[in-house]
Amino acid sequence: MRKQTDYAFRQIEYSSINPEQSSPVWSAWVRDNYLSQGWELLSATVTRAEANSVFVALVFVKYEDVPDEVRAAKK
């Protein structure tokens, strides 16, 4: 069994004209700052779209395993 230990919400802007807000840059940022540190991506939702940009809301969660002994003691 797992329990949630942390939660993070981030909104990022993908831009078709700004190379610093490109898909490869954001993918590396997500991987380096969240996925490689044990976070899981719970959801990704487009929140707004404009002429050259798309804003995406990302929800990350972090879980930890609950040992069987702790679960049994709570019953």
N, C-alpha and C positions, 0 to 999 in steps of 0.2 A: 504494500500500500504506500501511496505517496501523499504528502501534504504540501500545500502551496506555502512558500516562505517569503516570496517577494513578487511585486507587480510593477511594471513600468509601461507608461504610455508615451509614445513619441510621434510627432507629426513631421514628416519630411516632405521636401519639395523636389520632385523630379522635373528637370528642365531640358527641353530639346535644344536650347541655345547656349546654356551655361555648362561647360564641361565639368565644373566642380559639383554639379548637382545631377550628374548622369547616373544611369543604372549601374555601371560597373563600380563607380565611386561609392554609391549607397550600399550596394551589395557587400563590398569589402568592409564598410563601416559597421553594418549589421553583424557580419561574421566576426569581426575583431572585437567589437564592444559587447556583444550579447551571446551569440551562438557558441563561440569558443570559450565562454565563461560559464556555460551550463544553463543559460536561459533557453526557453523554447518560445517560438513565435505562436501566439494563441490566435491572433487574427490580423488581417491587413485589409483595410477598407479605403477606397477612394472617397475622400471627403469634399474635394473641390477640383474642378478642372477649368483651366483658363487657356488662353491662346497658345502659350508656349510652355505651360506648366501643369503638372498634376500633383496634387497634395494627397499623401497617403498617410492614414493613421495606422500605426503599428502598436500592437499590444503584446508585450512579452511577460512571461511568468517564469518563476523559478520554483522548482520542487525539490524536496528531499525525501528520501526513503524513510519510512517509519518501520523500525525493527518489529518483528513479530512479537517479541516480549512486551513491548510497550503497548501494542494493540491488545494483547491478551490481558494485560493488567487493567485496561480501561473498561473491560467488559464486566 
